[in-house]
Amino acid sequence: MTITSLSTGATVEIRNLKPYYGKRLAVRSVNMTIAPNKITAIIGPSGCGKSTVLRCINRMHETILGARVEGQVLLNGENIYASDVDPMLVRRKIGMVFQQPIALRTRSIFENVAIGLRLAGINNKRVLEERVEASLRAAVLWDEVKDKLNQAGTALSGGQQQRLSIARTIAVEPEVILFDEPCSALDPISMLKIEELLLDLRKQYTIVIVTHNMQQAARISDNTAVFMVDTDDGAPTGVLVEYNPTAKIFAQPDDPRTEDYISGQVG
């Protein structure tokens, strides 16, 4: 089985997804369809499983010792958890940008972007140069670094390092990009630059963002999933309580728990 590549964002279907840490169920069965070329926000209080669900979408969850997943995640109709699917291929098709900007300390700005291409077997100098430039341009970073590509990535500011991480993800041509609190360590100006970038990237990629910043979700997302913590069975377990267009979530939610969370009464 191979996961096909598209030139635009992909559809992601989550079916009866249940992530575990050992024997403990972390989040109750999740069902949601993530639309292509949209920004989907995942919000909710700490401990509700937002990042856990996000990591399940590109099989990062299983890299944690003792973690496992039940259910399916379909990328354009193909189950990424099928036995014949290579997890590394999944992570190239569904890229991820983490909370803390990752600039590889021993590598130049150029090599920070090129490393994924090299791991994919691309070593032609001209191809690397073209892909690195295109990725830095897509991340709105080229004009700021084009004259210092051989300098260390760690010399960049926090906001620039986060855009460098995005450029690295873009370079391997994913269809979906996952963002786990990408702005939490950034100042307001850098955060707005990242938000503007995500709105632009939406034209080509399907984007899913976990954020604690409800204003950010309201500003940039098309759809929003709200997770809460349920303690009815004793142990706290995450649960998806609502998934709707963002405008509806913030103006007229279906579930009273959503309204309570957005109004600050819980969480």
VEXLUMDREN-645723 format. One line per 5 residues: number of its first residue (from 1); for each residue y, x, z of C-alpha. Coordinates in pm, 1 decimal. Example, Ala and Ser with C-alpha at 12.3 -4.5 7.8 and 13.67 -1.06 7.14 Angstrom:
// VEXLUMDREN-645723
1) -450.0,1230.0,780.0 | -106.0,1367.0,714.0
***
This chain:
// VEXLUMDREN-645723
1) 0.0,0.0,0.0 | 351.8,118.7,-77.5 | 679.7,-20.6,42.2 | 890.1,-91.6,-261.4 | 1248.6,25.4,-292.4
6) 1544.0,-190.2,-389.5 | 1894.4,-88.2,-483.9 | 2044.2,-333.3,-234.3 | 1971.2,-443.7,119.0 | 1634.6,-587.9,207.6
11) 1521.5,-899.3,391.2 | 1354.5,-838.7,727.3 | 1132.7,-1109.5,875.4 | 1024.8,-1079.0,1237.4 | 719.1,-1289.6,1315.5
16) 580.5,-1347.1,1664.5 | 693.0,-998.8,1768.0 | 594.3,-901.8,2121.8 | 672.9,-546.2,2235.8 | 490.5,-403.8,2536.3
21) 533.9,-107.7,2767.5 | 178.8,-49.8,2877.8 | 55.9,-387.5,3000.6 | 405.8,-522.9,3061.1 | 546.5,-764.0,2804.4
26) 906.2,-652.4,2744.4 | 1024.5,-940.0,2523.4 | 867.4,-1277.1,2458.4 | 765.6,-1370.0,2105.9 | 1056.6,-1310.5,1868.1
31) 1094.4,-1494.4,1538.1 | 1398.1,-1434.3,1318.6 | 1485.7,-1356.0,957.7 | 1750.1,-1091.6,895.9 | 1935.9,-1166.4,574.1
36) 2002.6,-897.0,313.2 | 2349.3,-746.1,284.1 | 2463.2,-904.5,607.2 | 2550.5,-762.9,947.6 | 2330.1,-906.9,1219.9
41) 2441.6,-843.7,1576.5 | 2205.6,-842.9,1874.1 | 2381.4,-914.4,2203.1 | 2282.1,-990.7,2559.3 | 2293.3,-848.6,2912.6
46) 2137.2,-517.1,3010.8 | 1758.9,-527.4,3035.5 | 1707.8,-818.1,2795.3 | 1524.5,-606.7,2534.5 | 1792.3,-566.5,2267.3
51) 1722.7,-199.5,2193.8 | 1348.8,-251.8,2231.6 | 1348.3,-515.5,1957.2 | 1569.8,-295.0,1741.2 | 1326.4,-2.8,1769.8
56) 1039.1,-231.7,1672.3 | 1207.2,-302.0,1337.4 | 1141.3,54.2,1214.1 | 839.7,143.3,1429.7 | 1033.2,366.5,1667.9
61) 904.4,167.0,1965.6 | 554.2,301.4,1924.8 | 678.4,659.9,1965.6 | 722.7,589.0,2338.5 | 414.7,677.3,2543.7
66) 215.5,362.2,2621.1 | 434.6,135.0,2407.6 | 280.5,-102.2,2154.8 | 369.6,-404.6,1945.0 | 199.8,-731.8,1859.2
71) 313.2,-945.8,1566.6 | 465.8,-856.6,1233.0 | 782.8,-715.6,1082.5 | 805.8,-782.3,709.1 | 1027.2,-571.9,483.0
76) 1072.6,-767.0,161.1 | 748.5,-948.8,240.5 | 540.4,-643.1,327.4 | 417.1,-591.4,682.9 | 539.1,-253.9,808.7
81) 273.7,-265.7,1082.1 | -15.8,-290.5,835.4 | -278.8,-22.3,889.3 | -215.8,143.8,553.3 | 161.5,184.7,598.9
86) 297.6,529.6,686.8 | 547.4,498.6,977.5 | 750.5,788.4,837.2 | 798.6,597.0,512.7 | 908.9,294.1,714.2
91) 1171.3,503.9,894.9 | 1310.4,627.4,564.7 | 1342.2,271.1,436.2 | 1477.6,144.3,768.7 | 1712.8,410.5,899.3
96) 1857.1,427.4,1249.3 | 2182.1,548.5,1404.0 | 2176.3,598.8,1779.6 | 2421.3,545.4,2063.5 | 2513.4,911.4,2099.5
101) 2628.6,1087.2,1781.2 | 2361.1,1334.9,1674.5 | 2494.2,1653.3,1516.8 | 2213.2,1905.7,1490.9 | 2350.6,2202.0,1684.5
106) 2209.1,2485.4,1478.4 | 2294.2,2331.6,1143.4 | 2605.1,2313.9,929.6 | 2771.3,1989.1,828.9 | 2597.0,2018.3,491.5
111) 2253.3,2074.2,645.8 | 2306.1,1792.0,895.5 | 2311.3,1557.0,598.3 | 2057.8,1742.8,382.8 | 1782.9,1772.4,645.8
116) 1628.4,1431.9,571.4 | 1629.2,1507.0,200.1 | 1457.1,1841.0,258.7 | 1194.0,1672.9,477.1 | 1135.7,1430.2,190.1
121) 1063.3,1727.0,-37.7 | 1397.0,1749.6,-217.7 | 1507.6,2113.5,-244.3 | 1687.0,2128.1,-579.8 | 2032.0,2269.7,-501.4
126) 2222.9,2051.0,-746.0 | 2047.5,1735.1,-631.4 | 2111.1,1821.5,-266.2 | 2478.3,1887.8,-330.3 | 2520.7,1560.1,-517.2
131) 2337.9,1355.2,-254.4 | 2520.0,1518.7,36.2 | 2859.8,1458.4,-122.3 | 2773.2,1099.2,-211.7 | 2651.3,1032.1,141.5
136) 2959.2,1185.4,303.6 | 3178.6,980.7,71.6 | 2987.7,664.6,160.1 | 3040.5,746.7,528.6 | 3414.9,796.8,463.2
141) 3391.3,1155.2,584.5 | 3404.9,1365.3,266.8 | 3781.7,1420.3,258.7 | 3776.8,1538.9,620.2 | 3492.2,1792.1,582.2
146) 3472.5,1892.5,213.6 | 3636.5,2230.0,282.8 | 3421.5,2314.4,585.1 | 3068.6,2210.6,490.3 | 2929.8,2539.0,623.4
151) 3078.7,2487.6,969.1 | 2870.5,2349.8,1254.9 | 2841.4,1973.3,1278.9 | 2910.2,1998.6,1651.2 | 3266.4,2115.2,1572.5
156) 3352.8,1761.1,1461.4 | 3501.9,1495.2,1687.1 | 3279.4,1226.7,1837.0 | 3379.9,969.7,1576.3 | 3328.0,1218.4,1295.0
161) 2986.3,1313.0,1435.4 | 2886.3,946.7,1436.4 | 2991.7,914.6,1071.6 | 2795.6,1234.0,1004.7 | 2489.9,1064.2,1157.4
166) 2550.2,767.9,927.0 | 2579.3,1000.4,625.9 | 2246.1,1160.8,721.3 | 2085.9,816.9,734.1 | 2237.8,708.6,402.3
171) 2122.6,1027.9,227.1 | 1755.9,924.1,219.1 | 1850.5,591.2,57.5 | 1730.7,332.6,309.3 | 1745.8,-40.2,254.1
176) 1816.7,-132.2,614.4 | 2023.9,55.5,873.1 | 1982.5,-10.1,1244.3 | 2265.6,77.2,1483.4 | 2203.4,104.6,1858.1
181) 2541.4,82.5,2034.7 | 2702.9,313.0,1776.0 | 3052.9,284.2,1921.3 | 2986.7,293.2,2295.4 | 3081.1,662.2,2325.9
186) 3384.4,640.8,2098.3 | 3756.2,584.0,2153.1 | 3911.5,261.4,2015.3 | 4046.1,426.0,1697.6 | 3709.5,582.2,1613.7
191) 3537.5,251.7,1692.3 | 3757.1,66.8,1442.8 | 3678.6,328.2,1176.1 | 3305.9,274.3,1233.4 | 3350.7,-103.5,1216.3
196) 3540.1,-74.3,888.3 | 3264.0,150.1,758.5 | 2992.4,-99.3,854.1 | 3175.1,-378.4,674.0 | 3182.7,-161.0,363.3
201) 2818.6,-51.2,396.1 | 2711.4,-414.8,414.3 | 2766.5,-435.1,37.7 | 2466.7,-206.6,-16.8 | 2256.2,-223.0,298.6
206) 2117.5,-475.1,543.0 | 2266.3,-387.9,882.6 | 2147.8,-470.3,1234.3 | 2363.3,-364.9,1529.1 | 2291.9,-381.3,1900.7
211) 2617.5,-403.8,2092.2 | 2740.3,-485.9,2442.3 | 3083.7,-548.7,2291.3 | 3099.6,-919.6,2216.4 | 3439.6,-881.0,2051.3
216) 3283.3,-631.4,1812.8 | 3001.9,-871.8,1730.2 | 3255.0,-1147.3,1666.0 | 3468.0,-921.6,1444.7 | 3209.5,-776.5,1210.5
221) 2879.0,-963.6,1218.1 | 2764.6,-1249.0,997.0 | 2482.4,-1362.8,1224.8 | 2416.1,-1305.5,1593.8 | 2098.4,-1306.3,1801.3
226) 2143.3,-1366.0,2173.4 | 1882.7,-1230.8,2414.5 | 1867.8,-1306.2,2785.9 | 1649.1,-1205.7,3079.8 | 1392.5,-1461.0,3198.1
231) 1237.5,-1426.9,3545.7 | 1039.5,-1752.0,3550.7 | 707.9,-1564.6,3556.2 | 820.1,-1313.3,3817.3 | 874.0,-994.7,3618.6
236) 1196.7,-988.6,3413.1 | 1122.5,-1043.5,3045.9 | 1356.3,-1056.0,2749.9 | 1378.4,-1376.0,2549.9 | 1561.6,-1471.2,2230.0
241) 1758.3,-1781.0,2325.5 | 1961.2,-1834.9,2007.8 | 2003.9,-1697.6,1656.1 | 2280.8,-1847.8,1445.7 | 2582.7,-1762.6,1230.6
246) 2825.8,-1564.7,1444.5 | 3104.4,-1820.6,1406.6 | 2877.4,-2087.3,1556.6 | 2753.3,-1862.1,1836.7 | 3106.4,-1800.9,1960.0
251) 3253.5,-2146.0,1889.9 | 2974.0,-2397.3,1942.6 | 2644.3,-2240.2,2059.5 | 2330.1,-2450.1,2069.5 | 2194.3,-2306.2,2394.2
256) 2387.2,-2336.1,2722.7 | 2266.0,-1986.8,2818.4 | 2454.3,-1848.1,2520.3 | 2773.6,-2022.9,2632.3 | 2727.2,-1894.1,2986.6
261) 2684.7,-1538.9,2865.7 | 2978.7,-1545.5,2624.6 | 3206.0,-1702.2,2885.8 | 3109.1,-1431.4,3136.4 | 2934.0,-1663.7,3379.8
266) 2609.7,-1462.6,3354.2 | 2525.8,-1106.3,3253.6
***
